[in-house]
């Protein structure tokens, strides 16, 4: 039995131990078996670590090239797309962590043992260092990374910490969760979700600090900047914030998916998984709303050349992929109201009250943190003068595109398919919802600001009132237009999706009861 060792996954099936299925995504119970170089071969054992090295090398060299001379508008998107490519290329070998913070988060979540975590961190940092040395050898450009004019070290640290936490949080929910990414039935959206986090954070922090969100890249930036005697780039200075971000991301994951910890410890069968508590649903709505609204607010810093709508859409898609299996991923009181109007199958009044409260608190918290980072600056939304009836343009824009966003959530995340298993594997839901946000952002961003969320409107209104910007405080009126859009979305859904209203189907916001022992 010693020559053919096995391990137990989250079902009751025993599987043959290989280097791939032991390390993939981090939700198999590692740490109980030791590597055997002579029994499996050196190449098989080193493959996952070499994959991490190559992936981090490619990500770092792309980041450095974009930081030095990349397109000022699309450099961040380039970084995110490189991560998406690397994750889909190496995920089946090593889980494609490509970030020491993710490895640390997996260790803190009991998905990796300390030895495996250390090996992955060494491989990732080595890949970043090699990329930086190559870049340093062939390039002599100046790299400027750190707090922008008007911002200090602690404001840059807050932003770096929060977006590193977001990356770890999304990875844990999309890749390491046995519910969202079952063993043997891996989803297809892990790479997209994590890559979109880099896009969301990169654009949001562009005028504050220029985020790194990866210790391997941070060390690489420090090495690549050796040509500059003044050493203007912040690389090592971001490391403490990134480590704290890994801790915060892990804490958030444990709050929204406490059942995963139970499943890991007890190795329960999938049919006997514990029921998701209401507290996890509330925390999921709070954290998702916070990430989206904070990204929206932070994109208002600096010039208007960056694609704000693309950044917000990326944050919304990533959060939707992460939390739709916990709370339905509403992140918007208008969406919650629209789901409730469609019937208890989609959202019960009890959960609607809890969700709206969590979303409102998330919006207020995000606005408060933005006010701290940006010295209490207001959020300015003024329609262009070319619109003769400015108020009419705002009403039409907010109503129409809030309706579109609510309808997208209803059709993709809540009632697209009756089966829970099929719904969980719907790999386009998050992207569809995020792209609806992008459509509204690009279409009416210069008309109404594309708020499309009562929690966002309320949070921004409070921030503007604190700053005594009375004109912008009228943004609270947007809530009425957005609620009108939610009602229209519910009406359209009930007219078009007749079969989805079957009351005999499973409730969208309820888990199956725990079977009797």
N, C-alpha and C positions, 0 to 999 in steps of 0.2 A: 504493500500500500504506500510505502514511502516513495517508490519510484514513480507512481502515478497519483499525484496529489490532486485534490479537488477543493473547491470552496463553495460556499452557499451564497446565492444571490438573494434578492428580496422575495422571490418565490420559494418554493420548496424543492426546486430542482438543483441537483449537483452538476457542476460543469467542470470540464477539464481546465486546468490552470494553464494559461498562456500569458505572455507579457502583454498582449493587446487587451484581452478582456479583463485583466486585473487592473489596468490603469485607465481604461477608457472613461473619460468624463469625470472620474473620481467618485461615482456613487456605488461602485462595487466595494465590498468591505476589504480594503487593503490593510496591510500591516500584520496580518495573521500568519503570513507565509514569508519566507525569506527567498531572495534570489539565489539560484543555483547555477553558477557560471558553467560548471562542467556538465550539468544535466541538460541544459537547454541550448548552450552555445552562446558565445560572446556577442555575436551579431544580433541575435534575437533580443537579448537583454538590453543592449545599448540602443536599439532602434527607437524606443520612445524618447530617450534623452537626446538623441541626434535629431529627431524630428522637432523637439522643442528648440534646440540650438538653431536649426535652419529657419524655422518660423520666426524666431525672435530676431535673427540676423536680417531677414528680409524686411521685417517691420521697422527695425531701427534704421537701416540704410534708407528706406523710403521716407521715414520721418525726418532724418537729417537733410536729405536732398530737398524736401519740401520746405524745411525750416530755413535753409540757406538761400534757395533761389526758386522755390516753387511758385505756382500761381497764387497770388494773394487771396483769391476768392475760393478756389477749388482745391487748395493744398490739403485742407482738413478732410475733405471728401476722399482724396487720394489715400490718405492714411487709413481711413475707415475701410475703404475697399480692399486695401492690401491685407488688413486684418481678416476681412471676410474670406478672401482667397486662401490665406494661410490656415484659417480654422477649418474650412472645408477640405483642404488638402491633407492636413495632418491629424484631424480629429479622430480618425479611425485607428491611428497608431498610438497617440499619446493623450488624446483629449484636447489637444491644441489650447493649452492654458496660455502660453506665450507671455506670461506676466508673473513675476514673483509674488505680487500681491494676491493673484488668484490662487497660486499654490498655497500661500499662507492661509487664505480664506478656506480652502479645502481642508487643510490640516485642522483649523479651528472648528470646522463643521464635522469633524470626525470622518472625513472622506479619504484622507491620506494619513499615513503614519509619519512620524518626524523624519525618518530616514529618506522616505520617498519624496517628501516635501523639500528636504535639503538638496537632494539630487536634482530635482526639477529646477530649483532656484539657481543652482550652480550652472546648469546647462543654459538657462535663459540669460543669466548675466553674462556668461561667456559669449553667447551669440551677440549680445548687444555690444560687448567690448570689442569683439572682432570686427563688427560692422563699423564701429567708431574709428578703430585703427586704420581700416581701409579708407574710410572717408578722410581721415586726417592726413593720410599719405598722399592722396590725389587732389584734395581740395584745400584752398587757402582762404575761403570766404569767412566773413565774420558772422558768428551766430549770436543772435540777441534773444535770449529767453529769460523771462523774469517779470517782476512787477512793472506794469506800464506806468508812464507819467501820471501822477495823481493817485496812485495806489501804493500801499506799503507792503511789507513782507507778510504781515498777518492776514491781510485781505487776500493776497495771492495764495496763502496757505489754506485758508478756508475753502476757496474754490477748488484747489487741487485735491484737498481731502474729500470733499463732497462728491466730486465726479469719479474719483478712484473708488469710493464706496459704491457708487452707482454701477460701475463696471463689475465689481465683485458680486454685488447683489444680483445683477442680471444673470451673470454666469452661473451662480449657484442655483437660481430659480429655473433657468432654462436647461442647464446641463447636468447639474449634480442632484437635482430633485428626482427621486424615483417615480414620483407621480407625474411630473411634467415631461420627463424623459425616461420612460420605463426601460429596464434592461431587456435587450433583444428587440425593442420597438422604438429605437431612437428617433426623436423628432428631426425635422429638417430645418429648423429655424434658429438653432443655437448661434451659428456664425453670423447670421443677419442681425440678430438681437444685440450681440456684443459689439459688432462692428458699428452699429448705429449709435451705441453709447459713445464711441470715440468721436463720431460726427457731432452728436449733440453737445458734448462737453467741449470739443475743440472750437466750435463756433461761439458758444456762449462765453467762454473765457478768453476769447481772442484779444479783447481790448482791456482785460484785467491782468492776466498773467501769462497766457499762453500755456495751456495745460500739457502735461506729459502723461500722467496717469499710469506710469509704468516704470518701476525702478531700473529695469534693464535699459530703457531708453534714456532715463535720467543720467545714469552713469555714462552712457554713450555720448550724450550731449556734453558732459563735462570733459571727456577725453577729446572729442572733436574740436572743442574750443581752445585747445592748448596753443593754437597758432596765435590767438589773441592774448597779448601780454596783460591786458586789463582784466581778462576773465569776466566778461559781462553776462554770461549765461548762468542761469540757475539750474544746476543738475542735482548735485548732492543735497542742496538745500531743500529740495522737494521730497527727499526720501522719508523723513519723519511723517510728513503729511500723508504720504501714500501708505505707509504702514498703519497709521491711524484709520485711514480710509478702508483698509482691509478689515480692520476690527469692526468698524461701523457697518460695513456691508454684510459681514457675517452675523452681526447682531440683528440686523433687519431681516435677514433670511430666517433666522431662528424664530423671530416674532411672527412672520407671516406663514411659515410652514413648520409649526412645532411637531406635527405628526411625522415629518421626515426623520426627526431625531429619534422618535419612538420606534419607527420602522427599522432604523439602522441598528438600534440597540437590541431589539427583540427579533429582528429578521422575520417580520410577519408576512404572511402571504398577501398578495394584492387585494384579495377579496375581503380580508379582515383588517384593512387599514382603519385607523381611528378616524372619527369624523372631524372635519375642520371646524374649530371653535369660532364663535362669533367675533371674539377679540382679534383673531387672525384676519378676518374679513375687514374689520374696521382699520387695522393697521395697514393692510394692503392698499385700501383706498387712500389713506392718509399719505403713505410714502409715494405712491404713484402720482397722486395729484401734486405733491410737493416737488417732485423731480420735474414734471412737465411745466409747472408755473414758474419755478425758479429758472429753468432754461429760457422760458419766454421772457422773463424780466431781464435776465442778464444779457440777452441779445440786444437790448435797448441801449447798452453802453457803447459809446463810440460812434463811428460813422455808420451809414446805412448800406455799405457795399456788400456786407456779408449776407448770405441767404438765410434770413431769420426763420422763414417758414420751413425750410429744409431742416434746420436744427431742431425746431420744436416738433416737427413730424417724426424725426428720428427718435427723440425722447419718448414720444407717445407710443410709437411702434414697439420700442424696446420694453417699456413698462407693460404694454398689453400682452406681449409674449410671455413676460415673467409672471403676471398675476391674474390672468384671465381664468385660470383654473382655481384660484382662491376666492375671488370676490366677483368675478365677471368683468373686471377691469373697466369700470365705468369712468372713474376719475373726473366726473363732470356731473353736477346736479341735474343738468338738462337731460343727460343720458339716463340717469336714474329715474327721473320723472317719466320719461318716455317709456322706459321698460315697465314701470309700474302701471301705466295706463294700458299697457297691452295685456295685463292680467297677472295673477299670482304665479303663473308658470314661469314668468320672466323675472319678476322681483316682487316680493311681498311688501306691503306697506311698512311692516316692522323693519325690514332690512333697508327699505328706502330712506327712512328717517335716520338710521344709523349711518348709511353711506353718505347722505347729504351732509350730515354733521361732520364726518371725518373729512370729506372733500373740502368743506368750508374752512375747517381748521388747517388743513394742508395748504390751502391757498393763502390764508392769513400768515402762516408760518413762513412760507416761501417769500412772500412780500416783505416780511420783517427781516429775514436774512439778507434779501437783496438790498433793503434800505441800509443795513449795517455795512455791507460790502461796498456799496456805491454812495456812502455818505448821505443817505436819506434822499437821494435824487428821486424826482417824480417820473411817472410813466406818461409820456406825451403822446396823445392820439388826436390828430387834427385832420379832417378831410381836406383834400386839395380844393383850391378855389375854382377849378374848372367844373365842379359839380354845382349846378344852380340850386338844387334842393339838397343841401348837405344832410339834413336830418333824415330825409327820405332815403338817401343812399345808404346811410348807416342802418336804418330799420330794415331795408331790403337785404343788405349784405349779411347782417348778423342773423336774421331770421332764416334766410335761405341756406346758408352754409352750416348753421347749427343743426338745421333739419337734416342736411346731408350727413353730418357727422353722427348724429343719433341713429339715423337709418342704417349707416354702415355698421355700427356696433350691434344693433338689433339683428341684422341679417348674418353677420359673420361670427360674432362671439357668443351670442345668446341663443339664437334659434336656427342656425344654419342647418344643423342636423340633429335628429332626435337622440342619437346614441352618444353617451358620455365619452366613450372611447374614441369614436370618430371625431367628436368635437375637440378633444384634446389634441388630436393629430392634425387639425386643420392648420396647415403651415402658412396660410396666406392671411389669416385673420388680422394679425398685428400689422402686417404691411398694408392691408386694405384700409384699416382705420387710420394709420399714420399718413397714408397718401391722401385721404380725405382732408386731414388737417393741413397738409401741404397745399392742396388745391385751394382751400379757403384762405390760407395765409398769403399765397401769391396773388390770388384774385382780389381780395379786399383788404390786404395789409395796409395799403395806403389810403383806404377809405375809412375804415372803422378800427383798424389795428388788428382785425381778425381775432378778437378775444374768444368768442364761441364757447364760453364757459362761465357760468355765473360765479363759481368760486374764484376764478381769475379776476372777473370784474369787481367782485367785492374786495378782494385782496388789494388790487391796484387802487381802488377808490379809497380804502383806508390809508394806504401809503401816501396818496395825494393830499388827503385831508390833513395828515400829520405835517406835510410840507407846505400847507396853506395854499395849494394850487387848486383853487375853487373851480375853475373852468373844467379841469380834467376830472374833478370829482363827479361830474355828470355821467361818468362811465357807468355808475350804478344803474342808470336807466337801461343799459344794455340787457340787464337781467330779464326784463319784461319781453324784449325781442327774442332772447334766447329760449325762454320758456314757451313762447309762441312757436318757435321752430321745433321744440321737443314735442308739442302737441300735434303739429302737422306730421312729424315723422311717425308718431304712433298711429295716426289715422291712415297714412299711406301703407304702413306695414300691415295693418289689419285688413285693408282692402286688397292687398297684393298677395300676402302670405296667409291664405286661408287655412291650409293644412297645419301650419305652425301653431294654430290656436287650439289644437286638440288638448283638452284638459287631462286626458289620460296619460300624456307623455310626462317624462321626468321633469321636475322643477329645475330651472336653470340655476337658481341660487341655493339649492339644497344638495347636500350629499346623501348618498344612500345610507340608511340606518345601519349601524354596526350589527352584524349577524350574531345571533346568540351562540355562546360557546358550546 
